[in-house]
């Protein structure tokens, strides 16, 4: 049989093998049998060496055409297999628009995020803007500009994580007060929610990573009366009833005078119970009037401008709202706990 005949019979054989394939991977394997590196056609072409130049040309062309013919037949077969696959699966699939879908689990916002959004709504409705700041802060913003001198004993009130480059993880959102004073022109009202970090022993009411919302109002003639009004509005809306407050003296270097704001116990309404340790009051948040040194450090004349500031701990607020007895639940990743909110 001359080469041309041999090639023709290879084409025939290839086509008949390909048309009996039932799956795509069979097609590829069959292709290799004929036109792969060790395929029949390739083997036959090895005999071309003994031919004359003219014959080589003719057979070479013939062989190329044969290869193209097998390849195009292969593609036709691929299409045939795909079409039959889809038509078979359409026959077996039933579309039922009324069949109930499998129920999927839904996520929800973390209770701390929920209360943060609520607080943001309450304050924006009172004309406050929301500010943000970085979690890695400078000593200047976290301490120095807030009237903590280098050797100030109050620095020890908040044990600090330092970074290798001399910065720190902010210990309170009060660092954003400094950014507000440096970047905004009074009068202004802002709140600044954020995550804060302290090098603390963790227990049922202390975390090393927790959330605060800072508030700051600066203007002409801002007084303690404005502070009390704002706090009572906030707390009545959060606890969904009128909340009585009282101020006790509290010390923070960046406020003067500084206060601890207590709320009348929501459980016993001031009569005394185990929740308020029979005092009738619960300590809720520190606050005060902005210290003149802080206003000056921010570039504002303390003779003209006054202000108030407060720092609300969100974790403990959520605990109080839902009667949660251990702060460690919040970051435990415990889904049984989180699914309740
Ligand atoms: C401060 O952080 C001040 N920057 C607050 C402030 C702002 C005072 C503006 C005056 C003016 P303090 O360290 O007390 O203060 O923290 C404020 C609130 O954060 C606390 O009332 C408490 O709710 C919460 N908090 C403090 N430490 C922890 C902790 N380890 N775990 C969980 N919550 C905490």
Boltz pocket constraint, residues with backbone or C-beta under 6 A from the ligand:
constraints:
  - pocket:
      binder: B
      contacts: [[A, 157], [A, 158], [A, 171], [A, 172], [A, 173], [A, 174], [A, 198], [A, 200], [A, 205], [A, 206], [A, 207], [A, 208], [A, 210], [A, 211], [A, 212], [A, 215], [A, 252], [A, 255], [A, 258], [A, 259], [A, 284], [A, 285], [A, 286], [A, 287], [A, 288], [A, 309], [A, 310], [A, 311], [A, 312], [A, 313], [A, 314], [A, 315], [A, 316], [A, 317], [A, 327]]
      max_distance: 6.0
